[in-house]
Amino acid sequence: KGRNGHIPYRDSKLTRILHSSLGGNARTAIICTMSPARSHTEQSRNTLLFASCAKEVATNAQVNVVMSDKALVKHLQRELARLETELRTPTIPSPSHHSDEMLKEKDDKIRK
C-alpha cells in the first residue's frame, strides 16, 4: 500500500498471470461481492464503483484459429510468394524518399 492507501493492483503477480484473460482474446466475467454490515459500507461502495468501471471495459474477443501443420505451411508459402512478388514489383518512390535524399544533400553541403 502507498501512503494514500492505494494498492497497486496493476503491478501484482496475479494481474500479470491473468493478463491475457483480463484484456486479451478472452471473454471475462467479474463477480463483485459486498458485505451487508455497516462497518463495511465504504468497502462495499468502492466495490460498486469498481464494478461500474469494469462494466465499461470493452474487449474484442475473437475465436483463435488452429491450423494443421500442412495448412500453416501452405499459408506461410502463399505469404512468402506474395511478399517476394511485392519486392520484385517496381514501386513509385514515396515523397518521404525524396525528402530523405534532400536531407542527405543538405547535410553534405553543411559539412563542406
C-alpha positions as CSV (number, residue, x, y, z in Angstrom):
1,K,0.0,0.0,0.0
2,G,1.1,3.5,-0.7
3,R,0.8,6.3,1.7
4,N,-2.7,7.2,0.4
5,G,-4.0,3.7,0.9
6,H,-3.9,2.8,-2.9
7,I,-3.0,-0.8,-3.7
8,P,-1.1,-1.1,-7.0
9,Y,-3.0,-4.0,-8.5
10,R,-1.5,-3.3,-11.9
11,D,1.9,-4.4,-10.5
12,S,0.6,-7.5,-8.8
13,K,1.7,-11.0,-9.7
14,L,-2.0,-12.1,-10.0
15,T,-2.7,-9.3,-12.6
16,R,0.4,-10.4,-14.6
17,I,-0.7,-14.1,-14.5
18,L,-4.3,-13.2,-15.6
19,H,-3.2,-10.5,-18.1
20,S,-4.2,-12.5,-21.2
21,S,-7.5,-13.4,-19.7
22,L,-8.3,-10.0,-18.4
23,G,-7.7,-8.0,-21.5
24,G,-6.6,-10.4,-24.2
25,N,-8.6,-12.6,-26.5
26,A,-10.9,-14.0,-23.9
27,R,-14.4,-13.5,-22.6
28,T,-14.2,-12.4,-19.0
29,A,-16.8,-12.3,-16.2
30,I,-16.2,-10.5,-12.9
31,I,-18.2,-11.2,-9.8
32,C,-18.2,-8.5,-7.2
33,T,-19.4,-9.2,-3.7
34,M,-20.3,-6.9,-0.8
35,S,-21.0,-7.2,2.9
36,P,-24.3,-6.1,4.4
37,A,-22.5,-5.0,7.6
38,R,-22.5,-1.3,8.3
39,S,-18.8,-1.5,9.2
40,H,-18.1,-2.4,5.5
41,T,-20.1,0.4,3.9
42,E,-17.1,2.2,2.4
43,Q,-15.6,-1.1,1.1
44,S,-19.0,-2.0,-0.4
45,R,-19.2,1.4,-2.1
46,N,-15.8,1.0,-3.6
47,T,-16.7,-2.4,-4.8
48,L,-19.7,-0.9,-6.6
49,L,-17.6,1.8,-8.1
50,F,-15.1,-0.8,-9.4
51,A,-17.9,-2.9,-10.8
52,S,-19.3,0.1,-12.6
53,C,-15.9,0.9,-14.1
54,A,-15.2,-2.7,-15.0
55,K,-18.6,-2.9,-16.8
56,E,-17.4,-0.2,-19.2
57,V,-14.3,-2.0,-20.3
58,A,-14.7,-3.1,-23.9
59,T,-13.0,-6.2,-25.3
60,N,-12.9,-7.6,-28.8
61,A,-12.5,-11.3,-28.3
62,Q,-12.1,-13.4,-31.4
63,V,-12.0,-17.1,-31.9
64,N,-8.5,-18.4,-32.3
65,V,-7.9,-20.3,-35.5
66,V,-6.0,-23.5,-35.0
67,M,-4.3,-24.7,-38.2
68,S,-2.8,-28.0,-39.0
69,D,0.9,-28.1,-39.8
70,K,0.1,-28.6,-43.5
71,A,-2.3,-25.7,-43.6
72,L,0.1,-23.4,-41.8
73,V,2.9,-24.3,-44.2
74,K,0.6,-23.5,-47.2
75,H,-0.4,-20.2,-45.6
76,L,3.2,-19.2,-45.0
77,Q,4.2,-20.2,-48.5
78,R,1.5,-18.1,-50.0
79,E,2.5,-15.2,-47.8
80,L,6.1,-15.6,-48.8
81,A,5.2,-15.7,-52.5
82,R,3.1,-12.5,-52.1
83,L,6.0,-10.7,-50.4
84,E,8.5,-11.8,-53.0
85,T,6.3,-10.6,-55.7
86,E,5.9,-7.3,-53.9
87,L,9.7,-6.9,-53.7
88,R,10.1,-7.6,-57.4
89,T,7.4,-5.2,-58.4
90,P,8.9,-1.7,-59.1
91,T,7.2,0.9,-56.9
92,I,6.9,4.7,-57.3
93,P,9.2,6.3,-54.7
94,S,7.3,7.9,-51.9
95,P,7.6,11.6,-51.1
96,S,9.4,10.8,-47.9
97,H,12.1,9.0,-50.1
98,H,12.7,12.3,-51.9
99,S,12.8,14.1,-48.6
100,D,15.4,11.8,-47.2
101,E,17.6,12.4,-50.3
102,M,17.2,16.1,-49.9
103,L,18.1,16.0,-46.3
104,K,21.3,14.0,-47.1
105,E,22.3,16.5,-49.8
106,K,21.7,19.4,-47.4
107,D,23.8,17.6,-44.6
108,D,26.6,17.1,-47.1
109,K,26.5,20.8,-48.1
110,I,26.6,21.9,-44.4
111,R,29.6,19.6,-43.7
112,K,31.5,21.1,-46.7
